[in-house]
Amino acid sequence: MKTASFTAKDFFLEDLPRTLFPLTTNKFLVEQGSEELLQFAERLIADNRSFLPQRRVHANKDAIHLRRTVKLDPVAEFYLYHLVYKNRMKFRRPRGDDRVHFGYRFEDGRPVSPSLSYSEFRYAVAEANIYSEEFLYFDISSYFNNIYHHDLHAWFSALKPADSNDVVAFGKFFRELNAGRSLDCLPHGLYPAKMIGNDFLRFIEDSSAIRAKKVLRFMDDIYLFGDRLAPLKADFAEAQRILGLKGLSVNGSKTRTDGMPLTDHADEQISELKKQLLRRRRRLIISHYDLEPSINKGNPPLNEREIKFILSLLQDGNLSEDDAELIMIVMRDNISRIEQHLHLFAKGFPHLAKNFYGLCFDAQNMDGVANIVRDVILSDEYMSEYQLFWFGMMLESYLMDSRYASDIVNSLYKHPSATDITRAKILEIPDHRYGLPEMREGYLREGRSDWLAWSSAVGSRGMDKQARNYLLAYFKNGSDMNDLIAQIIQKS
């Protein structure tokens, strides 16, 4: 894709696989009808009609804690990418070398790689530590969930978009997405939302009252460096004061002034072999290997010594979350060597469900993978929405022809913890087996306008055209959104 041709549509489609809940429904509608989606959103703004309040979803932060956010409908999601892309040049680079924020902006016409930028942040932190006597690290407590809508609107207005109508549209969009609630209005996991959240905090490094020799920030991870701790503590007090003006507070449990100021494992505390694997992991993430699990981006294969080290971690019987993530990323081309441990990854690390999806992408024994997924789904009355969703992604991507596909369809759809979003993941699969057409038909005939109806409409795209259009004739009468979706499907 040439830089000159990169568009808001490309921005959306490139980022979608990295998001928390990448529904095929939104992907298909943007691929086939991005212009229609944008025109629909612009009519909502021009006619003073409302964006729909969005569906609450919960992604795992770890094994038991959840991250509360929203899954945006197709119109709202694409409009957010369009609005930020249109104003991308307003997200400025840092002004100097001593006060720098990293990540989440455009350079040379393309979005900066977050993983690459984070690596640059870690390098800058390590370098600053060499030339400074003291440091102070802090982050913001539940940052995205505590940003105030009116502060965001004022920040965007101060950017002075070329089109003044965008300021009105920005305020309307975020107010209506959250049904009028002023807090918790910024969606998690979307690059344009991260651009907004990252740039919003630049008032920290821009503050003349903070006198630290160097200020380094990646989103809400912030380092202050200097030669004496007392002035850094004064800076920290000032940072807390100006954050408080925005209703934000510091996460007290993470504030540090001693030890090594590294944002990951302390390298001197781990073996050389593990360092080598962590560097490999970082390269794979930076090269977007996690988005195309079946393609090796030029990284050399693991050698036998590295594989034996990984197997030793598994045999210890007390696998940490960090080691589980490391293994799932670096062992994708060697999954046959850890097949007997797949149940451990599927069951024990629900917050790594997306990594498990990537790990199994090229498995030779898909029936074995499907059997593990089925067993995990049936073993618990409670499963997180995030894990159910990514099991649905596995089903759609590579388990539909497996021996246990019918069981997985049924158990995911009827699971006690299933939500509209996890069921939508099943309904949007354009397959005629396992009772899926009958599941979809009920929602298409009932005049509903919600995720279950929209995903059913998109899932019907594989039907005979006449039969599909017959069902869509009922569906499109449910709402203007339904009519828009039906038009895009029928023209595709």
BELTA-V57324 format. One record per backbone hydrogen bond with DSSP energy under -0.5 kcal/mol. NH is the residue of the N-H (numbers start at 1). CO is the residue of the C=O. E is the energy in kcal/mol with one decimal. If there is no record, write none. Layout:
BEGIN
NH/CO/E, NH/CO/E
END
This chain:
BEGIN
5/2/-1.0, 6/3/-1.5, 11/7/-2.5, 12/8/-2.3, 13/9/-2.6, 14/10/-2.7, 15/11/-1.6, 16/12/-2.2, 17/13/-0.6, 18/15/-2.0, 19/15/-0.5, 19/16/-1.8, 23/21/-1.9, 27/23/-1.5, 28/24/-3.2, 29/25/-2.1, 30/26/-2.2, 31/27/-2.6, 32/28/-2.5, 33/29/-2.0, 34/30/-1.1, 37/33/-2.4, 38/34/-2.3, 39/35/-2.6, 40/36/-2.1, 41/37/-2.2, 42/38/-2.6, 43/39/-1.9, 44/40/-1.9, 45/41/-1.8, 46/42/-2.7, 47/43/-2.7, 48/45/-1.1, 49/44/-2.6, 54/177/-2.5, 55/71/-1.0, 57/69/-2.3, 59/67/-2.2, 61/65/-2.9, 62/65/-1.4, 67/59/-4.1, 68/66/-0.6, 69/57/-2.5, 71/55/-2.6, 72/70/-0.6, 77/73/-3.1, 78/74/-1.8, 79/75/-2.2, 80/76/-2.0, 81/77/-1.6, 82/78/-2.5, 83/79/-3.0, 84/80/-2.2, 85/81/-2.6, 86/82/-2.7, 87/83/-1.2, 88/85/-1.6, 90/87/-1.9, 91/88/-1.5, 92/90/-1.3, 96/99/-0.7, 100/215/-2.6, 102/217/-2.6, 107/110/-2.9, 110/107/-1.8, 112/105/-3.0, 117/113/-2.5, 118/114/-2.5, 119/115/-1.9, 120/116/-2.0, 121/117/-2.1, 122/118/-2.4, 123/119/-2.2, 124/120/-2.5, 125/121/-2.4, 126/122/-2.4, 127/123/-2.5, 128/124/-2.7, 129/125/-1.9, 130/126/-1.1, 130/127/-0.5, 131/127/-1.2, 132/129/-0.7, 133/226/-0.6, 134/226/-3.1, 136/224/-2.2, 137/256/-3.1, 138/222/-2.3, 140/220/-0.7, 141/249/-2.6, 143/140/-0.8, 146/142/-0.6, 146/143/-1.8, 147/144/-0.6, 149/182/-3.5, 152/148/-2.1, 153/149/-2.4, 154/150/-2.2, 155/151/-2.4, 156/152/-2.6, 157/153/-2.2, 158/154/-1.9, 159/155/-0.9, 159/156/-0.7, 160/157/-1.5, 164/162/-0.7, 166/163/-2.0, 167/164/-1.0, 168/164/-0.9, 169/165/-2.4, 170/166/-2.7, 171/167/-2.0, 172/168/-2.4, 173/169/-2.8, 174/170/-2.1, 175/171/-1.8, 176/172/-2.4, 177/173/-2.1, 178/174/-0.8, 179/176/-1.5, 180/175/-2.8, 181/178/-2.0, 184/147/-0.6, 185/147/-0.7, 186/144/-0.6, 187/185/-0.6, 194/190/-2.2, 195/191/-2.5, 196/192/-2.0, 197/193/-2.8, 198/194/-2.6, 199/195/-2.3, 200/196/-2.4, 201/197/-0.8, 202/199/-1.8, 203/200/-0.7, 204/201/-2.3, 206/202/-1.8, 207/203/-0.7, 207/204/-0.9, 210/207/-0.7, 211/209/-0.7, 213/225/-1.2, 214/225/-1.5, 215/98/-3.0, 216/223/-2.2, 217/100/-2.2, 218/221/-2.3, 219/102/-0.6, 221/218/-2.4, 222/138/-2.6, 222/220/-0.7, 223/216/-2.9, 224/136/-2.5, 225/214/-2.5, 226/134/-2.0, 232/228/-1.0, 233/229/-2.3, 234/230/-1.9, 235/231/-2.4, 236/232/-2.5, 237/233/-2.1, 238/234/-2.0, 239/235/-2.8, 240/236/-2.4, 241/237/-1.9, 242/238/-2.5, 243/239/-2.2, 244/240/-2.1, 245/241/-1.2, 246/242/-0.5, 246/243/-1.4, 247/244/-1.7, 248/243/-2.4, 251/139/-2.6, 252/250/-1.1, 254/251/-1.7, 255/251/-0.7, 255/252/-0.6, 256/137/-2.0, 262/260/-2.3, 267/265/-0.8, 269/266/-2.2, 270/267/-1.3, 275/271/-2.2, 276/272/-2.0, 277/273/-1.8, 278/274/-2.6, 279/275/-2.5, 280/276/-1.9, 281/277/-2.6, 282/278/-2.3, 283/279/-2.3, 284/280/-2.5, 285/281/-2.2, 286/282/-2.6, 287/283/-2.1, 288/285/-1.7, 289/284/-2.5, 291/288/-1.9, 292/288/-0.8, 292/289/-0.6, 295/292/-2.3, 296/294/-0.5, 297/295/-0.6, 298/296/-1.1, 307/303/-2.2, 308/304/-2.5, 309/305/-1.7, 310/306/-2.1, 311/307/-2.5, 312/308/-1.9, 313/309/-1.6, 314/310/-1.8, 315/311/-2.0, 316/312/-1.0, 317/314/-0.9, 324/320/-2.3, 325/321/-2.4, 326/322/-2.3, 327/323/-2.6, 328/324/-2.4, 329/325/-1.6, 330/326/-2.5, 331/327/-2.0, 332/329/-0.8, 334/331/-1.7, 335/332/-0.5, 337/334/-1.8, 338/335/-1.6, 339/336/-0.6, 341/338/-2.1, 342/339/-1.4, 344/341/-0.6, 345/341/-1.4, 346/342/-2.5, 347/343/-2.5, 348/344/-2.6, 349/345/-1.1, 352/349/-1.9, 353/350/-1.4, 356/352/-2.2, 357/353/-2.1, 358/354/-1.8, 359/355/-2.6, 360/356/-2.0, 361/358/-1.0, 363/360/-1.7, 366/364/-1.1, 369/365/-1.8, 370/366/-2.9, 371/367/-2.2, 372/368/-1.8, 373/369/-2.5, 374/370/-2.8, 375/371/-2.4, 376/372/-2.4, 377/373/-2.3, 378/374/-2.3, 379/375/-1.0, 380/376/-0.7, 380/377/-0.5, 386/58/-0.6, 388/384/-2.3, 389/385/-2.2, 390/386/-2.2, 391/387/-2.0, 392/388/-1.8, 393/389/-1.8, 394/390/-1.9, 395/391/-2.3, 396/392/-2.4, 397/393/-2.6, 398/394/-2.5, 399/394/-0.9, 399/395/-1.2, 400/395/-0.8, 402/399/-1.5, 405/402/-1.3, 408/404/-2.2, 409/405/-2.7, 410/406/-2.2, 411/407/-2.8, 412/408/-2.7, 413/409/-2.1, 414/410/-2.2, 415/411/-0.6, 418/415/-2.0, 423/419/-2.5, 424/420/-2.3, 425/421/-1.6, 426/422/-0.9, 426/423/-0.6, 427/423/-2.6, 428/424/-2.0, 429/426/-1.4, 430/428/-0.5, 431/429/-2.3, 436/433/-1.8, 439/435/-1.9, 440/436/-2.4, 441/437/-2.4, 442/438/-1.4, 443/439/-0.9, 444/440/-2.0, 445/441/-1.7, 446/442/-0.8, 448/443/-0.7, 454/450/-2.9, 455/451/-2.6, 456/452/-1.2, 457/453/-2.3, 458/454/-2.2, 459/455/-2.6, 460/456/-1.1, 461/458/-1.6, 462/459/-0.7, 463/460/-2.2, 468/464/-2.9, 469/465/-2.6, 470/466/-1.7, 471/467/-1.7, 472/468/-2.6, 473/469/-1.4, 474/470/-0.7, 474/471/-0.9, 475/471/-2.1, 476/472/-2.8, 477/474/-0.9, 478/475/-2.0, 479/476/-0.6, 483/479/-2.1, 484/480/-2.3, 485/481/-2.5, 486/482/-2.8, 487/483/-2.2, 488/484/-2.0, 489/485/-2.3, 490/486/-2.7, 491/487/-1.5, 492/488/-0.9, 492/489/-0.6
END
